[in-house]
């Protein structure tokens, strides 16, 4: 009798674990995003710069805070371990002596954290919304000079996916006071360029 009870308990436990795993697989936690960026960079007293093109690569994970509510709703915390962004700006400078064309190159490396909500209305369909704080290091190459500094960004958006693959859209905004690399204290004070960034990102998402 004890042996039968033990086997029954093991069978129930095995089925429960398998069910939990399959249920957990429906709520995919890890994400990898490949994106296209469109950004406007503005400075006081200067014309706004519109990006020529931009690209991004993002890796992160959603930590769900509870079991599904009603079988289709979960709140969580998104932690983006690595977000790499590159943006190119083309500038046309017209003077009485002719037209000069040159480029700015901007790059950011950041981590994100913030609340999210996930809805599974049916089957493998997944809708994910979020808002994240994104502390970043931003670098700018302009006029043959490298600049960089800490930057504060925020991102918010949503993605819809079916199984592994999906599509998302997010807004990005923040500011940075760039300082010239390699400058001494006096030069740093004179080379600060306070900029504001506002734009959006469209991306393919892969959830695992």
Secondary structure by P-SEA (a helix, b strand, c coil): caaaaaaaaaaaaaaaaaaaaaaaaaaccbbbbbbccccccccccccbbbbccccccccbbbbbcccccccccccccccccbbbbbbbbbbbbbcccbbbbbbbbbbbbbccccccccccccccbbbbbbbbbbbbbbbbbccccccccbbbbbbbbcccccccccccccccccccccccccccaaaaaaabbbbbbbbbbbbbbbcc
